[in-house]
Amino acid sequence: MMKKLIERIIPRPERPGMVGDGFRVFNFIPGANIVQRRISPFLMLDFNAAYDFGPSDHIRGVDVHPHKGFETVTIAYKGSVAHHDSAGNSGIINPGDVQWMTAGGGILHKEYHEENFSKKGGDFEMVQLWVNLPKKDKSVSAHYQGLTKEDITNVALPENAGEVNVIAGNFNGVSGVAKTYTPVNLFDIKLNGGGEVRFSLPANFNTAILVVNGSAEINEDKVSEHSFVLFKNEGTEISIKASEKAVLLVMSGEPIDEPIASYGPFVMNTQQEILEAINDFQNGKFGVLE
C-alpha cells in the first residue's frame, strides 16, 4: 500500500476572527487558499483554539441566523455550547460531544456559551465543520444528530498509544455512529506521548488533518500544533506518531462533483437557487426564532 502524499502543511493563521462575540476562530476552509471544490464535501472549517473568555453574566455567542443546503458539525473539546432553532429543538454540547445539524431546506439557529460555563469561565475549544449536501438532498427537512461522548464509537489503540473516537465513516473496520448523505470519515484521535496510529482512506477522497493540540509526525513529516495538513489524492495509508500528547481531527470525504454556489449561510448549486433561498428566508419560510 502507498502512503497518502501530503500536498501542503498550512500553519495557523496569524490572527483569529470573531464569529458573534463567543467564537474566536482560526479559519482554514475556505481560507488559506483552499477553495471549496478542492476539499469537497467540506465547505468550511473554523477552529476555536483553546481560549479563556473569562467569567461573565453576559452570554456570549451567535444570535439568530439562517442555514440552508448543507450540514454543520460542531465538535466540543473544552467548554459547553447551548443552541436553539426554529423547529423547537434545543440542547447543550459538552466536551466529547458532537452536534451534527442538517440544515437542508432551511432553519434558523442560534448558539452560545452555556449559561453555567459562561458564569464560571475556563478554556473554550471547539471545531465547527460545514459539510455540503448533494443537490438531491439540499431540501430535506432540517434535523439533528446529537451525539454524546457515550454515543460515539471509541477505539482503544494497542500499547496504550491512545484512542480514536470514530464520529463518522470507517476506521480500520470500525464504523462511526453519524449518518451521512455522502461518504465521510471523521475521526477524533487522541494520542499519548510516543503513541502511534495507522489507518487507510480511499485515494480519491479529499483528506485533511487538523492538529488540535500537541504536535506529531504525519507520514514522517513533522507537523506543529494548530497546523492543517492537506493531502493529495494519491495513496491510501496514513501514519501518525506523537512525541507528546496530541489531539488530531481527521476529515476525509468523497468529493461531490456538482457546482457550488454559496452566499453566507446558504450553499446551493446555482445563483438562482441562492436568490430563492434568500427570498424564502426573508418571507419567513425558515420559521421564527427569537
C-alpha positions as CSV (number, residue, x, y, z in Angstrom):
1,M,0.0,0.0,0.0
2,M,1.2,3.5,-0.9
3,K,1.2,6.2,1.8
4,K,-1.1,9.2,1.2
5,L,1.0,12.0,-0.1
6,I,0.9,15.4,1.7
7,E,0.2,18.4,-0.6
8,R,0.6,21.2,1.9
9,I,1.1,21.8,5.6
10,I,-0.7,25.1,6.5
11,P,0.3,26.9,9.7
12,R,-2.4,28.5,11.9
13,P,-3.4,31.9,10.6
14,E,-1.7,34.8,12.4
15,R,-4.9,36.4,13.6
16,P,-8.2,34.9,14.7
17,G,-11.6,36.2,13.6
18,M,-14.7,36.5,15.7
19,V,-18.0,34.8,15.0
20,G,-20.5,36.7,17.0
21,D,-18.9,37.5,20.3
22,G,-18.4,34.0,21.6
23,F,-16.3,32.1,19.0
24,R,-12.7,33.2,18.4
25,V,-11.8,31.2,15.4
26,F,-9.0,30.5,13.0
27,N,-10.4,29.7,9.6
28,F,-8.8,27.1,7.4
29,I,-11.6,26.4,4.9
30,P,-12.2,28.2,2.6
31,G,-9.3,30.3,4.0
32,A,-5.6,29.5,3.5
33,N,-6.2,29.5,-0.3
34,I,-8.2,26.2,-0.1
35,V,-11.1,26.6,-2.4
36,Q,-14.3,24.7,-1.5
37,R,-14.2,22.4,-4.6
38,R,-10.7,21.3,-3.7
39,I,-11.8,20.0,-0.3
40,S,-15.4,18.9,-1.2
41,P,-17.6,17.8,0.6
42,F,-16.1,20.1,3.3
43,L,-17.1,23.7,2.9
44,M,-15.8,25.4,6.0
45,L,-13.6,24.7,9.0
46,D,-13.5,27.2,11.9
47,F,-11.2,26.2,14.8
48,N,-11.7,27.9,18.2
49,A,-8.3,27.1,19.7
50,A,-8.4,26.9,23.5
51,Y,-9.2,30.3,24.9
52,D,-10.5,31.6,28.2
53,F,-13.1,34.3,27.6
54,G,-13.3,34.8,31.4
55,P,-16.4,34.5,33.6
56,S,-19.3,36.7,32.6
57,D,-23.0,37.2,33.2
58,H,-23.3,38.1,29.6
59,I,-24.0,35.1,27.5
60,R,-21.5,35.2,24.5
61,G,-22.4,33.5,21.2
62,V,-24.0,34.0,17.8
63,D,-27.5,35.4,17.6
64,V,-30.3,34.1,15.3
65,H,-29.0,33.2,11.8
66,P,-30.2,31.0,8.9
67,H,-28.7,28.0,7.2
68,K,-29.7,26.1,4.1
69,G,-28.3,23.5,1.8
70,F,-25.6,21.9,4.0
71,E,-24.8,20.4,7.4
72,T,-22.9,21.9,10.4
73,V,-20.8,19.6,12.6
74,T,-19.8,21.0,16.0
75,I,-17.1,19.1,17.9
76,A,-16.6,20.2,21.6
77,Y,-13.2,19.7,23.2
78,K,-13.4,22.2,26.1
79,G,-16.3,24.3,27.4
80,S,-20.0,23.9,26.6
81,V,-22.3,25.3,23.9
82,A,-26.1,25.6,24.0
83,H,-28.3,26.0,21.0
84,H,-31.9,26.7,19.9
85,D,-33.6,26.5,16.5
86,S,-36.8,27.5,14.7
87,A,-38.1,23.9,14.8
88,G,-38.2,23.9,18.6
89,N,-35.0,21.9,19.1
90,S,-32.5,22.8,21.8
91,G,-29.6,21.2,23.7
92,I,-26.2,21.5,25.2
93,I,-22.9,20.3,23.7
94,N,-20.3,19.3,26.3
95,P,-16.7,18.2,25.9
96,G,-16.5,15.0,23.9
97,D,-20.0,15.6,22.3
98,V,-20.7,16.3,18.7
99,Q,-23.7,18.0,17.2
100,W,-24.5,17.2,13.5
101,M,-27.1,19.5,12.2
102,T,-28.6,19.0,8.8
103,A,-29.9,22.4,7.7
104,G,-31.3,21.0,4.5
105,G,-34.3,23.0,3.3
106,G,-33.7,25.8,5.8
107,I,-33.6,26.6,9.5
108,L,-33.0,29.5,11.9
109,H,-30.4,28.7,14.6
110,K,-28.5,30.3,17.4
111,E,-25.7,29.0,19.5
112,Y,-24.0,30.4,22.6
113,H,-21.9,29.6,25.6
114,E,-23.9,27.5,28.0
115,E,-25.0,29.7,31.0
116,N,-23.2,27.9,33.8
117,F,-20.0,27.7,31.8
118,S,-20.3,31.3,30.9
119,K,-20.6,32.4,34.5
120,K,-17.7,30.2,35.6
121,G,-15.3,30.8,32.6
122,G,-12.5,28.5,31.6
123,D,-10.9,27.2,28.4
124,F,-13.3,27.1,25.4
125,E,-12.1,24.9,22.5
126,M,-14.3,23.9,19.6
127,V,-14.3,23.0,15.9
128,Q,-17.1,23.7,13.5
129,L,-17.1,22.0,10.1
130,W,-19.6,22.6,7.3
131,V,-20.3,19.6,5.1
132,N,-22.0,20.0,1.8
133,L,-25.2,18.2,0.7
134,P,-25.7,16.8,-2.8
135,K,-28.3,18.5,-4.9
136,K,-30.9,15.8,-4.4
137,D,-30.7,16.3,-0.6
138,K,-30.5,20.0,-0.3
139,S,-34.1,20.4,0.5
140,V,-34.5,17.7,3.2
141,S,-36.2,18.7,6.4
142,A,-33.9,20.1,8.9
143,H,-32.9,17.7,11.7
144,Y,-30.1,16.9,14.2
145,Q,-27.9,14.1,15.3
146,G,-27.0,14.9,18.9
147,L,-24.1,12.6,19.7
148,T,-22.9,12.5,23.3
149,K,-19.5,11.3,24.2
150,E,-21.0,8.0,25.3
151,D,-22.7,7.6,21.9
152,I,-19.6,7.9,19.8
153,T,-17.7,4.7,19.0
154,N,-14.4,4.6,20.9
155,V,-11.4,2.5,19.8
156,A,-8.6,2.0,22.3
157,L,-5.3,1.7,20.5
158,P,-2.8,-1.0,21.4
159,E,0.2,-0.5,23.7
160,N,-1.5,2.5,25.4
161,A,-1.0,4.6,22.3
162,G,-4.3,6.4,22.8
163,E,-7.8,6.3,21.4
164,V,-9.8,7.1,18.3
165,N,-13.4,8.4,18.5
166,V,-15.0,7.4,15.3
167,I,-17.6,10.1,14.7
168,A,-18.4,9.0,11.1
169,G,-17.3,6.6,8.5
170,N,-14.9,3.7,8.9
171,F,-11.7,3.4,10.9
172,N,-9.9,0.1,10.4
173,G,-13.2,-1.7,10.1
174,V,-14.9,0.1,13.0
175,S,-18.0,2.2,11.9
176,G,-18.9,5.6,13.3
177,V,-22.4,6.4,14.5
178,A,-23.2,9.6,12.5
179,K,-25.3,9.1,9.4
180,T,-24.1,11.0,6.4
181,Y,-25.6,11.8,3.0
182,T,-22.3,11.1,1.1
183,P,-19.3,9.0,2.3
184,V,-17.5,10.9,5.0
185,N,-14.9,9.8,7.6
186,L,-14.4,11.9,10.7
187,F,-12.1,10.7,13.4
188,D,-11.1,12.4,16.7
189,I,-7.7,11.0,17.5
190,K,-6.1,11.4,20.9
191,L,-2.5,10.0,21.2
192,N,-0.3,9.7,24.2
193,G,3.4,10.6,24.1
194,G,5.1,8.0,21.8
195,G,1.7,6.8,20.6
196,E,1.2,5.8,17.0
197,V,-1.8,5.0,14.8
198,R,-2.1,3.8,11.2
199,F,-5.2,3.6,9.0
200,S,-6.1,3.9,5.4
201,L,-8.5,6.1,3.5
202,P,-9.6,6.0,-0.2
203,A,-7.2,7.6,-2.5
204,N,-9.9,9.7,-4.3
205,F,-11.3,11.1,-1.1
206,N,-10.3,14.7,-0.2
207,T,-8.5,14.3,3.1
208,A,-7.0,16.7,5.7
209,I,-5.9,16.6,9.4
210,L,-6.1,19.5,11.9
211,V,-3.7,19.2,14.8
212,V,-5.8,20.5,17.6
213,N,-3.3,20.0,20.4
214,G,0.3,19.0,20.6
215,S,2.5,18.0,17.6
216,A,3.0,14.9,15.6
217,E,4.8,13.2,12.7
218,I,2.3,12.6,9.9
219,N,3.6,10.3,7.2
220,E,7.0,11.2,8.5
221,D,6.6,14.9,8.2
222,K,6.8,16.9,11.4
223,V,3.6,18.9,12.0
224,S,3.3,21.5,14.7
225,E,0.3,22.4,16.9
226,H,-2.7,24.1,15.2
227,S,-1.4,23.2,11.7
228,F,-3.6,21.9,8.9
229,V,-2.4,19.1,6.7
230,L,-3.9,18.8,3.2
231,F,-3.3,15.5,1.4
232,K,-3.0,14.9,-2.3
233,N,-5.5,12.5,-3.9
234,E,-2.8,9.9,-4.2
235,G,-2.1,6.9,-1.9
236,T,-4.2,5.5,0.9
237,E,-2.1,4.9,4.0
238,I,-1.7,7.4,6.9
239,S,0.6,7.0,9.9
240,I,0.7,9.4,12.8
241,K,3.2,9.3,15.7
242,A,3.1,11.7,18.6
243,S,6.2,12.6,20.6
244,E,3.9,14.3,23.1
245,K,0.2,14.1,23.9
246,A,-1.6,15.2,20.8
247,V,-5.2,15.6,19.6
248,L,-5.9,15.4,15.9
249,L,-9.1,15.7,13.8
250,V,-9.1,13.7,10.6
251,M,-11.6,14.6,7.9
252,S,-12.0,12.7,4.6
253,G,-14.8,12.6,2.2
254,E,-15.8,11.6,-1.3
255,P,-16.0,14.7,-3.5
256,I,-19.4,15.9,-4.6
257,D,-19.0,16.6,-8.3
258,E,-21.6,19.4,-8.5
259,P,-21.3,23.1,-8.9
260,I,-21.1,25.1,-5.6
261,A,-22.9,28.5,-5.2
262,S,-22.5,30.0,-1.8
263,Y,-23.6,33.2,-0.1
264,G,-23.0,33.5,3.6
265,P,-25.1,30.8,5.3
266,F,-26.7,29.5,2.1
267,V,-24.9,26.8,-0.1
268,M,-26.7,25.7,-3.3
269,N,-25.8,24.7,-6.8
270,T,-26.7,27.9,-8.7
271,Q,-27.0,31.6,-8.1
272,Q,-30.7,31.4,-8.9
273,E,-31.1,28.9,-6.1
274,I,-29.2,31.3,-3.8
275,L,-31.7,34.1,-4.7
276,E,-34.6,31.7,-3.9
277,A,-33.0,30.8,-0.5
278,I,-32.7,34.5,0.4
279,N,-36.3,35.1,-0.7
280,D,-37.5,32.1,1.4
281,F,-35.7,33.4,4.4
282,Q,-37.0,36.9,4.0
283,N,-40.5,35.6,3.6
284,G,-40.4,33.6,6.9
285,K,-40.3,30.1,5.4
286,F,-37.4,29.1,7.8
287,G,-39.8,29.7,10.8
288,V,-39.4,32.0,13.7
289,L,-36.7,32.1,16.4
290,E,-36.2,34.9,19.0
